[in-house]
Amino acid sequence: MNQCAYCRKEFSAYLDGAVTGAVMHQIAAHLEACSGCVADFAKWRNAQSLVSSLGPAKAPPNLALRLRVALSQQAANTAQEKISRGRLRWENTFRPLVWQFTAGLASTIALLGAVALLIGMFASPEALLARDEPLGMATNPRFLYTSLAPAGAVGDRDHPVVVEAFVNGEGRVYDYTIVSGNTDLKTRGQVEDMLLYSVFAPAQVFGQPVRGTVILSFAEVPVHG
């Protein structure tokens, strides 16, 4: 009985080849003489074969987009925390100084305004150029292209799928919301595939790329499912 208990305890390591040669010889010799242990060993071997036939688990097809969305949301939360700390520092330290500075500056501005008014009465107005643009001009994200091979379609002419996509400063979508249209799992998978392989010109403020949103309408748009 002690020999049977010892051999059964080592069956898993014996199947994996993780025992010494002496132990392997000992277990093999015991299996030749003990029918009970042979039956138990057969169950271990069948279970190992079943597990091996399953193969490695496959990752979901939209795992990359979900990871990118999670990382972008984490980065956004971190940025909001920094803004909150900066706002608190402003309220406690700099704001009182600004009020004191503003009180003294107001009288100076009033004096300069009076002088500028007198000068303006005698100076000729400067012509305004028709093509002048404001320095703070902002642009929205703009779709450039997609590398997705066509296969299947998202939405149709009578029932389009309208999506609000959130584009980062590199022109990649990091999150999205289906505003209207079908929202089943198949449609969401097709939309995520389309957005994952799409490239946008990012939004710009003062000529610098920033995050922005864009509204997309899918109606009989072929995508790879």
DAHU-V841398 format. One record per backbone hydrogen bond with DSSP energy under -0.5 kcal/mol. CO is the residue of the C=O (numbers start at 1). NH is the residue of the N-H. E is the energy in kcal/mol with one decimal. If there is no record, write none. Layout:
CO;NH;E  CO;NH;E
//
This chain:
1;5;-2.4  2;6;-2.0  3;7;-2.3  4;8;-2.6  5;9;-1.7  6;10;-1.1  7;10;-0.5  8;11;-0.9  10;14;-2.5  11;15;-2.4  12;16;-1.6  13;18;-3.0  14;17;-0.7  20;24;-2.5  21;25;-2.2  22;26;-2.0  23;27;-2.6  24;28;-2.3  25;29;-2.1  26;30;-1.8  27;31;-2.3  28;32;-1.2  29;33;-0.6  30;33;-1.0  30;34;-1.5  33;35;-0.6  34;38;-1.5  35;39;-2.0  36;40;-1.9  37;41;-2.7  38;42;-2.0  39;43;-1.4  40;44;-1.7  41;45;-2.4  42;46;-2.3  43;47;-2.3  44;48;-2.1  45;49;-2.1  46;50;-2.1  47;51;-2.2  48;52;-2.2  49;53;-1.6  50;54;-0.7  51;54;-0.8  51;55;-0.6  52;55;-0.6  60;63;-1.5  62;66;-2.0  63;67;-2.5  64;68;-2.2  65;69;-2.5  66;70;-2.4  67;71;-2.5  68;72;-2.3  69;73;-2.5  70;74;-2.1  71;75;-2.4  72;76;-2.4  73;77;-2.3  74;78;-2.1  75;79;-2.2  76;80;-2.3  77;81;-2.0  78;82;-1.9  79;83;-2.2  80;84;-2.3  81;85;-2.3  82;86;-2.4  83;87;-2.5  84;88;-2.2  85;89;-2.2  86;90;-2.2  87;91;-2.3  88;92;-2.0  89;93;-2.1  89;94;-0.8  90;95;-2.8  93;97;-0.7  94;98;-2.2  95;99;-2.0  96;100;-1.7  97;101;-2.4  98;102;-2.8  99;103;-1.9  100;104;-1.4  101;105;-2.0  102;106;-2.0  103;107;-0.7  104;108;-1.0  105;109;-2.6  106;110;-2.1  107;111;-1.8  108;112;-2.5  109;113;-2.6  110;114;-1.7  111;115;-1.9  112;116;-2.6  113;117;-2.0  114;118;-1.8  115;119;-2.2  116;120;-2.5  117;121;-1.3  118;122;-0.6  119;122;-1.1  119;123;-1.0  127;129;-0.5  129;132;-1.3  134;137;-1.3  137;206;-1.2  139;204;-1.0  142;201;-3.8  145;199;-3.0  151;225;-0.6  152;223;-0.7  153;155;-0.5  154;220;-0.6  154;221;-1.3  155;220;-0.7  159;156;-0.9  160;162;-0.6  161;163;-0.5  161;218;-2.9  162;179;-2.0  162;180;-1.4  163;165;-0.7  163;216;-3.3  164;177;-1.8  165;167;-0.6  165;214;-2.1  166;174;-2.5  166;175;-0.9  167;212;-2.4  168;171;-1.8  171;200;-2.3  172;168;-2.7  175;166;-2.7  177;164;-3.1  177;179;-0.8  180;162;-2.1  184;188;-2.5  185;189;-2.3  186;190;-2.1  187;191;-2.7  188;192;-2.7  189;193;-2.1  190;194;-2.3  191;195;-2.6  192;196;-2.4  193;197;-1.6  195;173;-0.5  195;198;-1.0  197;147;-2.2  199;144;-2.6  199;145;-1.4  200;202;-0.7  201;142;-2.2  203;210;-2.8  204;139;-2.3  205;208;-1.6  208;205;-2.2  210;203;-0.7  212;167;-2.9  214;165;-2.9  214;216;-0.5  216;163;-3.4  217;219;-0.6  218;161;-2.6  220;222;-0.6  221;154;-1.7  223;151;-0.9  223;225;-0.6
//
